[in-house]
């Protein structure tokens, strides 16, 4: 397992509040205060007692207001990546500090909307960094020399997530979640409608996230059942010496409730393991974050070292434009 996945796994041992308290010393009290409010405020993320994981930041309360700030998510990510305290809280703090440089009076609600959106990018950048390390390992394993590059400038200006120079050829990797919601966005980017693509061999690296879309909801159900068990234990502790038959009946009812929760948790955990095992062909889930499986990384590696048929870019654009062209015509068809 590479160092980024190990790091992500280690986050499960502490809470967001622990990570906040371990932030490096700072002379920016305004950024620190707003970070605390956004992370732990009931109207915002409310993560004080939550373990640091990808699950914890899924489904955060949506903000109607999202500030528009000239701050690069990728730039902040790479700024904190090699810090010993690297994690989502350090990332959020640095993001807010950067926002306040040019926007000292920025509204907290708008900052929150911007930060909540940034966490989706954080997960994506983490996945890209892990894939880069997987590929570096495979090249080294076969004794092959290649140059790898990832940077905010490359990401925004060259539309390239990971750049590989190998045998005098430039390979540009596109990493993205394959989902119906993101499909129109990716079609526009790849077909050049959001700017011309730079020269080189482009390799699409979709994360088949649909394979694990049920893991998040299952994890939340498990969490709910565990909270019920804790609540039941608290009730029983207050009734440690039942004085009446009514108290005894209540204790039996509470004990039965706990047993049902335990049975439900076992069922949910079994479902979780089954889905995760099936999806492992495409995805490795660690602490609520999704990474490319080693098999996917090997496929990408093979496309660089021994590429299969390389499509002319015009053919790719024609394929992506085909639905739009079809629907723009006075077309007649029959369904039988």
C-alpha atoms as a printed R data frame, in Angstrom:
    type eleno elety resid chain resno       x      y       z
1   ATOM     1    CA   UNK     A     1   0.000  0.000   0.000
2   ATOM     2    CA   UNK     A     2   1.434  3.395  -0.956
3   ATOM     3    CA   UNK     A     3   2.096  6.199   1.509
4   ATOM     4    CA   UNK     A     4  -1.001  8.231   0.632
5   ATOM     5    CA   UNK     A     5  -3.348  5.324   1.273
6   ATOM     6    CA   UNK     A     6  -1.542  4.592   4.540
7   ATOM     7    CA   UNK     A     7  -1.969  8.237   5.513
8   ATOM     8    CA   UNK     A     8  -5.692  8.143   4.733
9   ATOM     9    CA   UNK     A     9  -6.077  4.973   6.771
10  ATOM    10    CA   UNK     A    10  -4.351  6.618   9.761
11  ATOM    11    CA   UNK     A    11  -6.921  9.446   9.812
12  ATOM    12    CA   UNK     A    12  -9.512  6.979  11.123
13  ATOM    13    CA   UNK     A    13  -7.754  6.974  14.503
14  ATOM    14    CA   UNK     A    14  -8.761 10.549  15.399
15  ATOM    15    CA   UNK     A    15 -11.552 13.101  15.060
16  ATOM    16    CA   UNK     A    16 -11.767 16.349  13.141
17  ATOM    17    CA   UNK     A    17 -11.431 18.177  16.474
18  ATOM    18    CA   UNK     A    18  -8.206 16.277  17.212
19  ATOM    19    CA   UNK     A    19  -6.839 17.301  13.836
20  ATOM    20    CA   UNK     A    20  -7.904 20.910  14.400
21  ATOM    21    CA   UNK     A    21  -6.078 21.009  17.749
22  ATOM    22    CA   UNK     A    22  -2.955 19.631  16.065
23  ATOM    23    CA   UNK     A    23  -2.777 22.374  13.439
24  ATOM    24    CA   UNK     A    24   0.702 23.945  13.263
25  ATOM    25    CA   UNK     A    25   1.200 27.194  15.182
26  ATOM    26    CA   UNK     A    26  -0.227 30.118  13.266
27  ATOM    27    CA   UNK     A    27  -0.295 33.900  13.379
28  ATOM    28    CA   UNK     A    28  -3.611 34.017  11.532
29  ATOM    29    CA   UNK     A    29  -6.326 33.988  14.211
30  ATOM    30    CA   UNK     A    30  -9.036 35.056  11.746
31  ATOM    31    CA   UNK     A    31  -8.447 32.014   9.528
32  ATOM    32    CA   UNK     A    32  -8.243 29.766  12.573
33  ATOM    33    CA   UNK     A    33 -11.520 31.106  13.954
34  ATOM    34    CA   UNK     A    34 -13.389 30.699  10.668
35  ATOM    35    CA   UNK     A    35 -11.948 27.199  10.206
36  ATOM    36    CA   UNK     A    36 -13.288 26.252  13.634
37  ATOM    37    CA   UNK     A    37 -16.719 27.749  12.926
38  ATOM    38    CA   UNK     A    38 -17.070 25.998   9.568
39  ATOM    39    CA   UNK     A    39 -15.828 22.630  10.833
40  ATOM    40    CA   UNK     A    40 -17.821 22.510  14.052
41  ATOM    41    CA   UNK     A    41 -20.695 24.988  13.716
42  ATOM    42    CA   UNK     A    42 -24.129 23.345  13.809
43  ATOM    43    CA   UNK     A    43 -25.210 25.345  10.756
44  ATOM    44    CA   UNK     A    44 -22.147 24.212   8.834
45  ATOM    45    CA   UNK     A    45 -20.199 20.925   8.904
46  ATOM    46    CA   UNK     A    46 -20.826 19.991  12.566
47  ATOM    47    CA   UNK     A    47 -17.910 17.523  12.549
48  ATOM    48    CA   UNK     A    48 -16.544 17.974  16.069
49  ATOM    49    CA   UNK     A    49 -17.054 14.359  17.161
50  ATOM    50    CA   UNK     A    50 -16.751 12.778  13.737
51  ATOM    51    CA   UNK     A    51 -13.817 10.559  12.829
52  ATOM    52    CA   UNK     A    52 -11.745 11.950   9.958
53  ATOM    53    CA   UNK     A    53 -12.921  9.996   6.911
54  ATOM    54    CA   UNK     A    54 -14.428 10.392   3.485
55  ATOM    55    CA   UNK     A    55 -17.753  9.194   4.908
56  ATOM    56    CA   UNK     A    56 -17.882 12.121   7.344
57  ATOM    57    CA   UNK     A    57 -17.792 14.755   4.620
58  ATOM    58    CA   UNK     A    58 -20.326 13.076   2.335
59  ATOM    59    CA   UNK     A    59 -23.722 14.764   2.196
60  ATOM    60    CA   UNK     A    60 -22.683 17.924   4.036
61  ATOM    61    CA   UNK     A    61 -25.462 20.515   4.412
62  ATOM    62    CA   UNK     A    62 -25.722 22.392   1.121
63  ATOM    63    CA   UNK     A    63 -25.225 26.133   1.046
64  ATOM    64    CA   UNK     A    64 -27.295 28.334  -1.216
65  ATOM    65    CA   UNK     A    65 -24.376 30.738  -1.202
66  ATOM    66    CA   UNK     A    66 -21.054 29.725  -2.698
67  ATOM    67    CA   UNK     A    67 -18.381 32.382  -2.751
68  ATOM    68    CA   UNK     A    68 -16.300 32.899  -5.860
69  ATOM    69    CA   UNK     A    69 -12.679 33.352  -4.893
70  ATOM    70    CA   UNK     A    70  -9.467 33.304  -6.909
71  ATOM    71    CA   UNK     A    71  -8.066 30.399  -4.940
72  ATOM    72    CA   UNK     A    72  -6.827 27.183  -6.542
73  ATOM    73    CA   UNK     A    73  -7.950 23.970  -4.823
74  ATOM    74    CA   UNK     A    74  -5.072 22.172  -6.514
75  ATOM    75    CA   UNK     A    75  -2.615 24.885  -5.446
76  ATOM    76    CA   UNK     A    76  -3.623 24.605  -1.785
77  ATOM    77    CA   UNK     A    77  -3.524 20.791  -1.955
78  ATOM    78    CA   UNK     A    78   0.040 20.712  -3.254
79  ATOM    79    CA   UNK     A    79   1.013 23.391  -0.746
80  ATOM    80    CA   UNK     A    80   0.122 21.140   2.216
81  ATOM    81    CA   UNK     A    81   0.706 17.709   0.655
82  ATOM    82    CA   UNK     A    82   4.107 17.044   2.215
83  ATOM    83    CA   UNK     A    83   3.335 18.601   5.592
84  ATOM    84    CA   UNK     A    84   3.466 16.193   8.543
85  ATOM    85    CA   UNK     A    85  -0.039 17.341   9.520
86  ATOM    86    CA   UNK     A    86  -1.437 16.761   6.018
87  ATOM    87    CA   UNK     A    87  -5.159 16.072   6.073
88  ATOM    88    CA   UNK     A    88  -8.510 17.680   5.283
89  ATOM    89    CA   UNK     A    89  -8.384 20.091   8.253
90  ATOM    90    CA   UNK     A    90  -4.966 21.509   7.302
91  ATOM    91    CA   UNK     A    91  -6.215 21.775   3.705
92  ATOM    92    CA   UNK     A    92  -9.356 23.661   4.806
93  ATOM    93    CA   UNK     A    93  -7.395 25.986   7.092
94  ATOM    94    CA   UNK     A    94  -4.937 26.947   4.325
95  ATOM    95    CA   UNK     A    95  -7.805 27.402   1.881
96  ATOM    96    CA   UNK     A    96  -9.577 29.801   4.244
97  ATOM    97    CA   UNK     A    97  -6.329 31.660   5.009
98  ATOM    98    CA   UNK     A    98  -5.803 32.173   1.262
99  ATOM    99    CA   UNK     A    99  -9.387 33.405   0.802
100 ATOM   100    CA   UNK     A   100  -9.001 35.961   3.609
101 ATOM   101    CA   UNK     A   101  -5.846 37.457   2.070
102 ATOM   102    CA   UNK     A   102  -7.873 39.246  -0.608
103 ATOM   103    CA   UNK     A   103 -11.289 38.967   1.043
104 ATOM   104    CA   UNK     A   104 -10.856 39.813   4.759
105 ATOM   105    CA   UNK     A   105 -14.585 40.571   5.120
106 ATOM   106    CA   UNK     A   106 -15.806 37.459   3.296
107 ATOM   107    CA   UNK     A   107 -19.111 36.141   4.623
108 ATOM   108    CA   UNK     A   108 -18.827 32.892   6.554
109 ATOM   109    CA   UNK     A   109 -21.765 31.303   4.668
110 ATOM   110    CA   UNK     A   110 -20.086 31.925   1.312
111 ATOM   111    CA   UNK     A   111 -16.757 30.622   2.576
112 ATOM   112    CA   UNK     A   112 -18.529 27.489   3.804
113 ATOM   113    CA   UNK     A   113 -20.113 26.852   0.394
114 ATOM   114    CA   UNK     A   114 -16.711 27.224  -1.256
115 ATOM   115    CA   UNK     A   115 -14.981 24.950   1.283
116 ATOM   116    CA   UNK     A   116 -17.667 22.245   1.042
117 ATOM   117    CA   UNK     A   117 -17.156 22.153  -2.717
118 ATOM   118    CA   UNK     A   118 -13.384 22.042  -2.257
119 ATOM   119    CA   UNK     A   119 -13.595 18.778  -0.308
120 ATOM   120    CA   UNK     A   120 -14.816 16.927  -3.420
121 ATOM   121    CA   UNK     A   121 -11.726 18.186  -5.230
122 ATOM   122    CA   UNK     A   122  -9.576 17.190  -2.242
123 ATOM   123    CA   UNK     A   123 -10.676 13.552  -2.626
124 ATOM   124    CA   UNK     A   124  -9.986 13.684  -6.363
125 ATOM   125    CA   UNK     A   125  -6.499 15.183  -5.937
126 ATOM   126    CA   UNK     A   126  -5.704 12.574  -3.282
127 ATOM   127    CA   UNK     A   127  -6.698  9.845  -5.729
128 ATOM   128    CA   UNK     A   128  -4.517 11.339  -8.488
129 ATOM   129    CA   UNK     A   129  -1.513 11.554  -6.177
130 ATOM   130    CA   UNK     A   130  -1.972  7.917  -5.201
131 ATOM   131    CA   UNK     A   131  -2.256  6.838  -8.856
132 ATOM   132    CA   UNK     A   132   0.946  8.727  -9.632
133 ATOM   133    CA   UNK     A   133   2.754  6.765  -6.929
134 ATOM   134    CA   UNK     A   134   1.281  3.477  -8.208
135 ATOM   135    CA   UNK     A   135   2.586  4.221 -11.703
136 ATOM   136    CA   UNK     A   136   6.014  5.279 -10.451
137 ATOM   137    CA   UNK     A   137   6.249  1.940  -8.628
138 ATOM   138    CA   UNK     A   138   5.325 -0.072 -11.756
139 ATOM   139    CA   UNK     A   139   7.910  1.707 -13.901
140 ATOM   140    CA   UNK     A   140  10.568  1.181 -11.245
141 ATOM   141    CA   UNK     A   141   9.584 -2.478 -10.892
142 ATOM   142    CA   UNK     A   142  10.301 -3.054 -14.598
143 ATOM   143    CA   UNK     A   143  13.459 -0.938 -14.553
144 ATOM   144    CA   UNK     A   144  12.014  1.687 -16.891
145 ATOM   145    CA   UNK     A   145  12.835  5.392 -16.766
146 ATOM   146    CA   UNK     A   146  10.032  7.948 -16.988
147 ATOM   147    CA   UNK     A   147   9.348 11.483 -15.765
148 ATOM   148    CA   UNK     A   148   6.139 12.221 -13.871
149 ATOM   149    CA   UNK     A   149   4.604 15.641 -13.294
150 ATOM   150    CA   UNK     A   150   1.643 16.965 -11.331
151 ATOM   151    CA   UNK     A   151   1.091 20.641 -10.620
152 ATOM   152    CA   UNK     A   152  -1.721 23.219 -10.266
153 ATOM   153    CA   UNK     A   153  -0.557 25.025 -13.426
154 ATOM   154    CA   UNK     A   154  -0.517 21.809 -15.424
155 ATOM   155    CA   UNK     A   155  -3.979 20.927 -14.108
156 ATOM   156    CA   UNK     A   156  -5.607 24.251 -15.016
157 ATOM   157    CA   UNK     A   157  -3.703 25.373 -18.109
158 ATOM   158    CA   UNK     A   158  -2.783 22.092 -19.797
159 ATOM   159    CA   UNK     A   159  -5.922 20.110 -18.833
160 ATOM   160    CA   UNK     A   160  -3.660 17.309 -17.644
161 ATOM   161    CA   UNK     A   161  -3.982 15.571 -14.279
162 ATOM   162    CA   UNK     A   162  -0.813 13.490 -14.562
163 ATOM   163    CA   UNK     A   163   1.862 14.020 -17.224
164 ATOM   164    CA   UNK     A   164   4.301 11.239 -18.101
165 ATOM   165    CA   UNK     A   165   7.346 11.609 -20.357
166 ATOM   166    CA   UNK     A   166   8.449  8.194 -21.598
167 ATOM   167    CA   UNK     A   167  10.679  7.290 -24.559
168 ATOM   168    CA   UNK     A   168  10.432 10.848 -25.868
169 ATOM   169    CA   UNK     A   169   6.618 10.791 -25.910
170 ATOM   170    CA   UNK     A   170   4.274 12.884 -23.753
171 ATOM   171    CA   UNK     A   171   1.363 11.041 -22.171
172 ATOM   172    CA   UNK     A   172  -1.455 13.027 -20.554
173 ATOM   173    CA   UNK     A   173  -3.715 11.241 -18.066
174 ATOM   174    CA   UNK     A   174  -7.301 12.298 -17.417
175 ATOM   175    CA   UNK     A   175  -8.702 11.051 -14.107
176 ATOM   176    CA   UNK     A   176 -12.385 11.504 -13.339
177 ATOM   177    CA   UNK     A   177 -15.369  9.782 -11.771
178 ATOM   178    CA   UNK     A   178 -17.470  8.001 -14.360
179 ATOM   179    CA   UNK     A   179 -21.020  8.975 -13.468
180 ATOM   180    CA   UNK     A   180 -24.127 10.160 -15.286
181 ATOM   181    CA   UNK     A   181 -23.918 13.502 -13.469
182 ATOM   182    CA   UNK     A   182 -20.360 14.185 -14.579
183 ATOM   183    CA   UNK     A   183 -20.750 12.862 -18.132
184 ATOM   184    CA   UNK     A   184 -21.745 16.159 -19.877
185 ATOM   185    CA   UNK     A   185 -18.879 17.993 -18.166
186 ATOM   186    CA   UNK     A   186 -16.305 15.406 -19.238
187 ATOM   187    CA   UNK     A   187 -17.627 15.296 -22.821
188 ATOM   188    CA   UNK     A   188 -17.219 19.067 -23.115
189 ATOM   189    CA   UNK     A   189 -13.685 18.969 -21.716
190 ATOM   190    CA   UNK     A   190 -12.460 16.065 -23.842
191 ATOM   191    CA   UNK     A   191 -14.068 17.321 -27.057
192 ATOM   192    CA   UNK     A   192 -12.318 20.670 -26.656
193 ATOM   193    CA   UNK     A   193 -15.392 22.803 -26.016
194 ATOM   194    CA   UNK     A   194 -13.729 24.245 -22.915
195 ATOM   195    CA   UNK     A   195 -10.459 24.965 -24.655
196 ATOM   196    CA   UNK     A   196  -8.153 23.198 -27.086
197 ATOM   197    CA   UNK     A   197  -6.312 20.152 -25.787
198 ATOM   198    CA   UNK     A   198  -2.491 20.240 -25.705
199 ATOM   199    CA   UNK     A   199  -0.504 17.867 -27.938
200 ATOM   200    CA   UNK     A   200   0.421 14.405 -26.694
201 ATOM   201    CA   UNK     A   201  -1.160 11.005 -26.200
202 ATOM   202    CA   UNK     A   202  -4.182 11.374 -23.956
203 ATOM   203    CA   UNK     A   203  -5.257  8.445 -21.771
204 ATOM   204    CA   UNK     A   204  -8.680  8.379 -20.111
205 ATOM   205    CA   UNK     A   205  -8.659  6.995 -16.570
206 ATOM   206    CA   UNK     A   206 -12.275  6.804 -15.367
207 ATOM   207    CA   UNK     A   207 -12.998  5.794 -11.797
208 ATOM   208    CA   UNK     A   208 -16.028  3.501 -12.009
209 ATOM   209    CA   UNK     A   209 -17.607  5.028  -8.909
210 ATOM   210    CA   UNK     A   210 -21.043  3.619  -9.715
211 ATOM   211    CA   UNK     A   211 -19.677  0.257  -8.533
212 ATOM   212    CA   UNK     A   212 -19.485  1.568  -4.956
213 ATOM   213    CA   UNK     A   213 -22.314  4.108  -4.850
214 ATOM   214    CA   UNK     A   214 -24.137  2.054  -2.196
215 ATOM   215    CA   UNK     A   215 -21.200  1.968   0.233
216 ATOM   216    CA   UNK     A   216 -21.822  5.461   1.590
217 ATOM   217    CA   UNK     A   217 -25.509  4.880   2.451
218 ATOM   218    CA   UNK     A   218 -24.671  1.502   4.021
219 ATOM   219    CA   UNK     A   219 -21.952  3.079   6.158
220 ATOM   220    CA   UNK     A   220 -24.413  5.719   7.378
221 ATOM   221    CA   UNK     A   221 -26.917  3.011   8.335
222 ATOM   222    CA   UNK     A   222 -24.212  1.188  10.291
223 ATOM   223    CA   UNK     A   223 -23.351  4.431  12.067
224 ATOM   224    CA   UNK     A   224 -27.029  4.996  12.930
225 ATOM   225    CA   UNK     A   225 -27.361  1.503  14.432
226 ATOM   226    CA   UNK     A   226 -24.209  2.003  16.515
227 ATOM   227    CA   UNK     A   227 -25.562  5.298  17.845
228 ATOM   228    CA   UNK     A   228 -28.755  3.500  18.890
229 ATOM   229    CA   UNK     A   229 -26.693  0.938  20.810
230 ATOM   230    CA   UNK     A   230 -24.798  3.711  22.619
231 ATOM   231    CA   UNK     A   231 -28.096  5.423  23.485
232 ATOM   232    CA   UNK     A   232 -29.477  2.119  24.806
233 ATOM   233    CA   UNK     A   233 -26.402  1.605  26.973
234 ATOM   234    CA   UNK     A   234 -26.863  5.063  28.459
235 ATOM   235    CA   UNK     A   235 -30.513  4.282  29.250
236 ATOM   236    CA   UNK     A   236 -29.549  1.005  30.934
237 ATOM   237    CA   UNK     A   237 -26.873  2.706  33.025
238 ATOM   238    CA   UNK     A   238 -29.569  4.964  34.462
239 ATOM   239    CA   UNK     A   239 -31.678  1.926  35.322
240 ATOM   240    CA   UNK     A   240 -28.936 -0.192  36.872
241 ATOM   241    CA   UNK     A   241 -31.163 -1.105  39.820
242 ATOM   242    CA   UNK     A   242 -34.750 -1.479  38.560
243 ATOM   243    CA   UNK     A   243 -37.261 -1.012  41.345
244 ATOM   244    CA   UNK     A   244 -40.493 -1.995  39.610
245 ATOM   245    CA   UNK     A   245 -41.760 -4.499  37.078
246 ATOM   246    CA   UNK     A   246 -42.236 -1.617  34.677
247 ATOM   247    CA   UNK     A   247 -38.530 -0.826  34.972
248 ATOM   248    CA   UNK     A   248 -37.687 -4.488  34.340
249 ATOM   249    CA   UNK     A   249 -39.865 -4.538  31.215
250 ATOM   250    CA   UNK     A   250 -38.162 -1.380  29.962
251 ATOM   251    CA   UNK     A   251 -34.763 -2.993  30.472
252 ATOM   252    CA   UNK     A   252 -35.834 -6.074  28.505
253 ATOM   253    CA   UNK     A   253 -37.189 -3.861  25.720
254 ATOM   254    CA   UNK     A   254 -33.952 -1.885  25.581
255 ATOM   255    CA   UNK     A   255 -31.864 -5.081  25.568
256 ATOM   256    CA   UNK     A   256 -33.986 -6.472  22.710
257 ATOM   257    CA   UNK     A   257 -33.504 -3.236  20.790
258 ATOM   258    CA   UNK     A   258 -29.728 -3.538  21.171
259 ATOM   259    CA   UNK     A   259 -29.774 -7.146  19.919
260 ATOM   260    CA   UNK     A   260 -31.779 -6.106  16.854
261 ATOM   261    CA   UNK     A   261 -29.270 -3.338  16.184
262 ATOM   262    CA   UNK     A   262 -26.377 -5.793  16.445
263 ATOM   263    CA   UNK     A   263 -28.067 -8.180  13.999
264 ATOM   264    CA   UNK     A   264 -28.728 -5.309  11.594
265 ATOM   265    CA   UNK     A   265 -25.107 -4.160  11.812
266 ATOM   266    CA   UNK     A   266 -23.881 -7.666  10.915
267 ATOM   267    CA   UNK     A   267 -26.193 -7.732   7.886
268 ATOM   268    CA   UNK     A   268 -25.078 -4.292   6.747
269 ATOM   269    CA   UNK     A   269 -21.393 -5.101   7.242
270 ATOM   270    CA   UNK     A   270 -21.841 -8.250   5.168
271 ATOM   271    CA   UNK     A   271 -23.450 -6.225   2.365
272 ATOM   272    CA   UNK     A   272 -20.626 -3.683   2.619
273 ATOM   273    CA   UNK     A   273 -17.933 -6.363   2.280
274 ATOM   274    CA   UNK     A   274 -19.704 -7.987  -0.689
275 ATOM   275    CA   UNK     A   275 -19.999 -4.728  -2.631
276 ATOM   276    CA   UNK     A   276 -16.437 -3.720  -1.778
277 ATOM   277    CA   UNK     A   277 -15.076 -7.091  -2.933
278 ATOM   278    CA   UNK     A   278 -17.028 -6.934  -6.214
279 ATOM   279    CA   UNK     A   279 -15.893 -3.364  -6.860
280 ATOM   280    CA   UNK     A   280 -12.240 -4.101  -6.011
281 ATOM   281    CA   UNK     A   281 -11.607 -4.784  -9.706
282 ATOM   282    CA   UNK     A   282 -11.949 -1.033 -10.227
283 ATOM   283    CA   UNK     A   283 -11.732  0.664  -6.850
284 ATOM   284    CA   UNK     A   284  -9.999  0.331  -3.501
285 ATOM   285    CA   UNK     A   285 -11.951  1.966  -0.688
286 ATOM   286    CA   UNK     A   286  -9.957  3.175   2.303
287 ATOM   287    CA   UNK     A   287 -11.589  5.064   5.158
288 ATOM   288    CA   UNK     A   288 -14.347  6.394   2.918
289 ATOM   289    CA   UNK     A   289 -12.008  7.576   0.147
290 ATOM   290    CA   UNK     A   290 -11.915  5.869  -3.260
291 ATOM   291    CA   UNK     A   291  -8.688  5.025  -5.071
292 ATOM   292    CA   UNK     A   292  -7.859  3.322  -8.355
293 ATOM   293    CA   UNK     A   293  -7.304 -0.394  -7.848
294 ATOM   294    CA   UNK     A   294  -3.877 -1.838  -8.582
295 ATOM   295    CA   UNK     A   295  -5.450 -3.549 -11.604
296 ATOM   296    CA   UNK     A   296  -6.584 -0.206 -13.014
297 ATOM   297    CA   UNK     A   297  -3.128  1.257 -12.417
298 ATOM   298    CA   UNK     A   298  -1.554 -1.666 -14.305
299 ATOM   299    CA   UNK     A   299  -3.934 -1.064 -17.227
300 ATOM   300    CA   UNK     A   300  -2.868  2.583 -17.390
301 ATOM   301    CA   UNK     A   301   0.778  1.541 -17.169
302 ATOM   302    CA   UNK     A   302   0.292 -0.883 -20.055
303 ATOM   303    CA   UNK     A   303  -1.272  1.862 -22.196
304 ATOM   304    CA   UNK     A   304   1.910  3.919 -21.754
305 ATOM   305    CA   UNK     A   305   4.502  1.167 -22.139
306 ATOM   306    CA   UNK     A   306   2.716 -0.886 -24.826
307 ATOM   307    CA   UNK     A   307  -0.212  1.206 -26.092
308 ATOM   308    CA   UNK     A   308  -3.005 -0.522 -27.953
309 ATOM   309    CA   UNK     A   309  -4.734  1.153 -30.898
310 ATOM   310    CA   UNK     A   310  -4.547  4.940 -30.489
311 ATOM   311    CA   UNK     A   311  -7.646  6.692 -31.843
312 ATOM   312    CA   UNK     A   312  -7.196  9.835 -33.955
313 ATOM   313    CA   UNK     A   313  -8.520 12.793 -31.956
314 ATOM   314    CA   UNK     A   314 -11.019 13.660 -34.709
315 ATOM   315    CA   UNK     A   315 -12.641 10.233 -34.277
316 ATOM   316    CA   UNK     A   316 -12.947 10.816 -30.535
317 ATOM   317    CA   UNK     A   317 -14.615 14.210 -31.092
318 ATOM   318    CA   UNK     A   318 -16.980 12.710 -33.676
319 ATOM   319    CA   UNK     A   319 -18.035  9.999 -31.199
320 ATOM   320    CA   UNK     A   320 -18.622 12.512 -28.414
321 ATOM   321    CA   UNK     A   321 -20.530 14.914 -30.684
322 ATOM   322    CA   UNK     A   322 -22.695 12.182 -32.261
323 ATOM   323    CA   UNK     A   323 -25.673 12.391 -29.830
324 ATOM   324    CA   UNK     A   324 -25.889 16.165 -30.191
325 ATOM   325    CA   UNK     A   325 -25.683 15.946 -33.988
326 ATOM   326    CA   UNK     A   326 -28.321 13.205 -34.071
327 ATOM   327    CA   UNK     A   327 -30.760 15.152 -31.910
328 ATOM   328    CA   UNK     A   328 -30.300 18.322 -33.986
329 ATOM   329    CA   UNK     A   329 -31.838 16.644 -37.054
330 ATOM   330    CA   UNK     A   330 -35.438 16.046 -38.074
331 ATOM   331    CA   UNK     A   331 -34.920 12.333 -37.485
332 ATOM   332    CA   UNK     A   332 -37.537  9.568 -37.943
333 ATOM   333    CA   UNK     A   333 -37.135  6.175 -36.288
334 ATOM   334    CA   UNK     A   334 -39.289  3.196 -35.364
335 ATOM   335    CA   UNK     A   335 -39.426  1.125 -32.177
336 ATOM   336    CA   UNK     A   336 -40.671 -2.462 -32.583
